[in-house]
């Protein structure tokens, strides 16, 4: 852009009437055409803007038209031809009035005068001051502060206080750290008192030929429904990875709630205005009876007068391989005794239908979510569970499995804010430059002979944490009308550069909300794009059938046809 009409070789009517700078100030455009950097270097698509006080040159347009590159130094820039390596121009970066732009050609040297010092920004009272709407306060100087990209401004005050409280207090990772703080020392004493009251173990001399398993302390903080600290929690965890199959344990399988089922319940709660209650079972695994003969080391910090003794476990303890199975068997028995039926689509979901209404309870280890449209049954269930186990009412659903839940009249908002901040802190990337797509688009991963080996365990741990991060979608909104189910499937034919296998992907909507999604590498090599798409459609259909079965058990069988969309006509014709 230039303000001097004499710079043009020819002018035409401009396609735009005005332009705007980064501050939003607009300038009228009176002409357009080809300007001459020199007699042999014309620059097309140049705008005539009389209101400008300086000439502006687009580096991308210049390099594209002249097929050159720009070499930037501290006091000047050079324009160099890509093919011949010839220097075409010399641009001083000093903005003093006497400096000029020099364009060099094989025949002559041309000077374009720069008649201005530069554009002065208009006065703004808060210029240079960051907006005061971000949180949390990291408390240190950083080139890319994470506080500029994490905001709780739109949350309600109680929920904002709860979210801030999650990251406010340091949680020790070692027993030596905890023993320095009286709060955690008291938490350890309370946990030991509960274990002794429950008769979790007896002190015995270990028989010959038997081995003990280790144990350690794990610390966390329990919060009230309003976000305030309810108590400091210390938990004794057995080192189950040292157990031996056939000696210390037999069967270990215990079902775990599917997060897909949790999202379906959240979608139903949003669409049908169901309440969402959360409960925590105190020392859940201690309710499970232990049938195997298991010996454990004396816990750190436990004082005993009997020397040479170890703990023979009588009750299941956190960390043991068989503990989840023992606890789930105990909780399942309690729910069935209260008239609930175990859902076939998800064995951790328990349902009770009464007078045309439904009550649902889903359990993930020791965390429970209760929802439904039968308020009387929900109240009775809470009273019943309180008699069976030692329960803690956490109020409305706010924090579940590292997922923060916010509910309003518009719907339900899910976030893994604390999970992401902890992940960035653990990997030392809290101050790194953020980007929307942290990996190159269409980047094909593979194994190469010259690649540098990495830490396998750390890599697998990080991949697992990133996979868990993909379990949330920002919002589940209210929808009007029926709970229609739609699915979409896709496949990347021969996308793997090593074995040329394809990757299938699908996602489903229920009542207008995205509730399930997945991508997985196919087991066999597809011989055509249609075959790869067809295999992807198969996975999508299986997911739709599972959703229909789950909703049918909940009492909300879809009344309309379920649709599966695919962008391949050949695959649709085969189906």
N, C-alpha and C positions, 0 to 999 in steps of 0.2 A: 504494500500500500504506500502511496505517496501523495503529497499535497501539491506537487508541482506539475502542471499540465505539460510543461516542456519536456518532461522525461518520456513521454509517450511517442511511439512511432505511428500508432493509429489508435483511435478510440471508437467505442461503440456504446450503445445504451446498456447500462448495468442490469443484471438479473435481480439484484437486491437493492433496496432503497436505503438501507442503513446497516450499520454494524454496531456491536457492543463490545466493550472491553471487559476484563475480569471483574471490575467493580460495578458493572451494570450501566455505565455511561454510554449512551448511543451517539453515533456520528452519522450524518447523512452522506450517502455515496452518490456522486454526480456523474461518474463515468467509469469505464473499464476499457482495457485494451492491452497492447503489448508495449512494455517499457524496455529501454535499451540500457543494459549494464555496460555494454560497449557496442561497437559496430558489428561485432561478430557474436555477441552473446545477448540475444533478446530474451526477455522473460515475459511469457504470456500470462493471462488471467490476473493482471495487476489492476487494483482498484484505485480510483481517484477520490480521495477524501480530503477536501480543502480544510476541514476543521482540525486535522491533525497538525501537530507541531514538529513531528519527526517522521522520518521514513522508516517503515517496518518491512522486514524481509522474512519470509517463511523459509526456514532452513530445509524442511521436508520437501517443499515445492521446488526449491532451488536445486537440491541434490537430485531430485527425480528428473527435472527437465535437462539439467546439464550433465547428468550421469557422472556425478562427482561425489566425493566425500569431504567432510569438514574436519580438519585437524585443529583442535582447540588447545591453545597454550595460555600461559598466565596473562600475557599482554596483547596477544593477537590471535587471529584464526586464519587458516589457510584453506583455500578451495583447491582440491587435487583431483585430476581426472582419474577415474578408476582403472581404465585400460592402459593409458600411456604414462601414468604417474606424473603427468605434467602439472605444474602449479598454475592454476587459472586465476587465482585472486588472493589478495592479502587484506584482511579485515582487522583493523585495530580495535581492541576492546575498551581502550581508554575513551571515555565519553567527553573529552575536552573539545571545545569548538574547533580547534585547529586541525583535529584528526579527520582523515578522509578515508573513504573506501576505495581501495585500489583493485582493479580487475585487470589481470595480465593475460594477453593473448600473444600468439607468435609474432604479431606485427606491430602492436601499439599498446600503450598504457593509458587507461581511461580513469578519470577521477570523478566520483559522485560526491557532491558536497553534502555534509550533514549540518543543517542550519540550526540545530537545537541542542540543548543540554539533555533533555529528557522530559517525559511527562510527569507532572507532580500529582500525587494522589490527593483527592479532596480530604478535608479534615473530617475525622471521625473520632468521637470521644473515647470509644473503647478499642481503638486500633492497637493491635499488639497484645491485647489481653484475651486469654482463652475464655470461652463461655463457661459459666459456673453451673453446669448441669450434668457433669459426669461424676462417677464414683466407681470404685472406692478410691481413697487417697493412698497412693502407693508410697508416698513419703520419700521419694528420691528422684534425682534428676535423670532423665532418660531421653534419648533421641526420639524414641517411639513409645511414649508412655501408654500402657494398656488402658489407663483411665480415660483416654480419648476415644476409646472404642467400646467401653462397657458402661452402660447407663441404667440406672434404676429410676429415672426421672418420672416415668409414666406409671409407676407402681403406687399403690395406696400406702399411706404412712405405716400402718401395722405390718404390711407385707414387706415394705422397704426395710424396716427395722429388723425383721426376721432374716432377710437376705443378707444384710450387712453383718448380722450376728454370726452367720455361718462361717465367715472368714476372719472374724475379729480376734479370736483367741488361738494361741498356738497350742497344738495337741502334741504331747511328747510321743516319741517313737521308741524310746528305750526306758527301762525301769530306772536306770540311774538318773535320767532327767526328771521322771515323775517323783522320785523320792525327795527332790529338792523343793517341791511345792506342796504345802500343807493340804491344798484342796485335793490333789491326786493321791496323797497318802491316805486321806480319809476315804476316798473312793475305793482304794485297795482294801482297806479294813472292812468296808461295807460288803464288798464282793466276797471276801473270805468268810465273813459272818453268814452270808446267804448260802455259801457252799457248805459250811458246816451244819447249818440248820436243815438243809435238804439232804444231809447225810450222803454227800456226793462220793466220799471215799472213806476208807478205813486205813489206818497206819499198820502195815505189816512188814515182816522181813521177807524179802523177795526169795522165792524158791530157786533152787539150783536149776540152771538151764533156761531160766526166764530172763528177759531183757525189759528194761524200762524205756518209755518214750519221754521225750522232753516236753517242756511247756514254756510259755512266755505270756507276758501281759500285753493287751491291746487296749488303747485308750480312745475314748470318744466323748462327745458332749451331747446330752439330750436337751431338747428345747421344748418350751411350752408352745401352745397354739399361737400366742401373741408374739413369739420370737424371743422371749426372754429365756435365760438359762434355767432349766429345770434341775439338772444335776450333772455332776461330773461322773462319768461311767468308766470303770475299769473292768475288763473282762479277761479271765484266765482262759487261754487257748492252748489246747494240746497240739504238739507237733505231730500231726497224723501222718505226715509224709514218711515218718520212720517206722510206721506199722508194717507188719508182715502179713500177707494174705494167708488165710488158713490157720493162723495162730492168734493174731490180735483182732481179726474181723473176718466176716464171711460176705453176706450181701450188703451192698452199700447204696443201691439205686434208690433215689427219692425224686419224684417229679418237682420241677420248678416252674413257677408261673411264667407263661409266655407273655412277653411284653406286647405282642400283638393283641392278646386277650385284654390286657390292661387298657390299650388304646381303644378297643371296641367298647369297653365299659365306659371310658371317658366320653366317647362320642355319643353313646346312649344317654349318659348323664347330661351332656350339653343339649342334645336335641329334645329330651323328654323332661328336663329340669329335675333330675334326680339328685338327692343329696349325696355327698361323698364324705364318709367318715373314715378315719385312720386310727388303728390301734396297734400297740406294741406289746408283745408278750415278754415279760421280764424273765430272763434266764430260761428261754424256751427249751433249749436242748436238755436242760436238767430234768424236764418232765418225762424224758424218754428212758425206759428201763434198759440196762445193759446186761446182756446175757453172756458175753465173752469174758474171759479172764484177762484183764488189761492192767498193767502196772505203770505208774507214772512217777517221775522224779518229784521231789519236794518242791513246791512252787517258790520262786524267788520272793523273799520277804516274809515267808511263813516260818514262824518260830515254833519248834517242837523240842520237847525234852527227851524224846526217844531217839537215840542215835542208831544209825544203821538200818533205818526203816524207810519204806517208800509208800506211796499212795496206791492202794488197790481200788480202782474205780468201781463204784456201784451204780452210778447213774451216768448217762451220756454227757459228754463235755464238748464244748465248742472245739472244733479242730479234728476230732476223731472222724475217721472215714464213715463209721456206721451211725454217727449222731444224727444227720439229716433224716435218715430212714426211720430211726427210732422215734424222733419227734413228729415226723409226718404221720406215722402210723397212729400215734397217740392223738394228734389233732383230728385226723380223719374219723377216728372212733367217736370223739366228742361231738363232731358235727352230725354224724349219722344218728347218734342217740337223740339229737334235738330235732330230728325230722328232715334234715337236709339231704339232698341227693348229690352224689358226685357227678360232675359234668363229664361226659364222654369225650367232648372236644378238647377239654383241658382239665386234667385230673386235679388241679389245684383250685378249681372253681367249684363252689358248692351253691346249690340253688334250692329254693323252697317256694312253691306256688301255693297261694292261699287266697280264695275268694277272688280269683281273676287278677291277683297282684303277685309280684315276684320280689324276692329278696336274694341278693347275690353277695357272696363273700369270696374273695380271692386272697390266697395266702402265699407270701414269698418269704420262706424261712420263718422269721418271727414277726414280720410286718403283715398286717391285715388291712384290706380295704373293704368296706361294707357300703353297698348302694342298693337302690331299688325304689319302688313306689309304695311299699307297704311300711309306713312309718311305725305302726304298732309292732310289727314283727321285728323290725330293726331294733327297737327299744328292748324287746324281750330277748333278742339274741345277745345284746350287750350285757344284760343282767346274767344270762346263762354262762357266757364266757368268763365273766368275773368270778363265778363260783367254781369253774373248772381250772382256771389258770390265774396267775397274778397279772392283771392287765393294766395298761397305761393308756388312757384316752388322750389322743393327740389332737382331738378336735377335727376340724375340716382338713381335707387333704391339702398339704402344703409342700411336703418334701418326702419323696419316695424313691428309694434306690438311687440316690444321687441326682434325682430329677426334681427341679423346683416347679411347683404347680400354682398358678394364679388364676382365680376365677372371677369373672365379672358378668354383667348382663349381656355382653357380646359373645361370651364363650369361655373357653379354658385355654390358658396360655402355658406352654411347657418350655422349660429352659434348663440347660445344664451349665449355667454360669460358673458355679463353684467348681464343678468337675473340670471345666476347661481351664480355669485359672490354676487349679492344682496341677493339671497336666503340663501347662506351660512352665510353672515354677519348677516342677520335678525335672523337666528336660532342659532348664536353663534358657528358655526362649521367651520369657515374659516381656523382654524389651526388644524383641525382634520386630522388623518392619512388617506390618500386617498386609495381607493381600486377599482378594476375593477368591482366587483360585491358586492355592499354594503349590500346584503341580502343573506341568505343561499339559495343555489340552491334547487329547489323543496320544498321550505318551504311552508307549508299549514297553512294559517292564519285561525283563528277561535276564537270563544268566549269560555272562560274557567272560571269555578267558582272561581278559585284562582287568576285570573289575577288582576293586579293593575289598577284601573280606571285612565283615562287620561283626559286632558282638551279636551272636544268634539269639541268646536269651533276652537281651535288651530289645532287640528288634521285634521279637515275637511279643514281648510284653507291651511295647508301644502300639503295635498293630492291633492287639486285643483291646487296648484302651480306646483307640480310634474307632474300632468297630462298635464298641458300646456307645460312643458318642453319636453314632448314626441312628440311634434308637428314637430320637426325638425329632419332632417337626414343630415349628414355632407355635402354631395355634390350632385349636379345634373349636370351630365356631358353631353358633346355633344355625340350624337349617330348618326351613319350613317345608312341610309336606311329608311324604312317605320316606322310609329308610331304604331308598334305592341303592343297589350295589352295582358298581361298574369297575371293570378291571382293564388294565393296559399292559401289554406284553411287548418285549423287544429282545433282540439278540444281536450280538456283535460277531458276525461270521468270521471264523478263523482269526480271531483277534489276538490269540496268544502267539507270540513270535517264536516260541520254542517248539511246541507240539501242535500248533495250529488248531487247537480246540476253541470252540466258541463260548461266549459268556451269555447266559440268559438273564433276563431281568423282568420284573413285573411290579406293579403297585395297584392297590385297590382303594376305591372310595366307598364309603358307607354314609348315606345321608349327607353327601357333599363334603365329607371329611376324609382326608387321607389317613387310613388306619393301618395298613400293612404294606410293606415293600421289601424286596429282596433282590439281590443279584448273585449268581453263582455260576461257576465254570461248569460246562457240560462234561459228562463222563466220556463221551465218544467224539470222534472227529466227524463233523457234518460235511457231507459231500456237496452241498449247495446252500445258498442263502435261504431258500425256502425251507430246507430241512432244519436249519438252525432256528429259523423263526417258528417253525411248527413245534419244535421241542420247547421253545420258550412259551408258546401258547399252552402247552400241556401243563407246565408248572403254574401258569396263571389260572387255568381252569381248576386245578387241584386246590388252589387257595380260595377261589370263589366257592367251591363246594364246602370247604371247611367253614367259611364264613356263614354260609346258609345253615349248616348244621348247628353252629354255635348259636345263631340268632333263633333258630327253631327251639332249641333247648331253653333259651331265655324267654320264650313265649312271643317272639316277634319275628315270625317267619316271613321272609320277603314275599310280597304279594305280586310284584311285577317281575318281568323277565330280567335276569342278570345278563349284562352285556360285557363281552370281552373284545377289546379293540386291538387290531394289529395292522401294520402298514404294508403288509406283503400280500398281494392278491393271490399268489400261488399257494401260500400257506393257508389262506382262508379257504381256497377252493378244495384243498386236500382235507381240511377239517370238516 
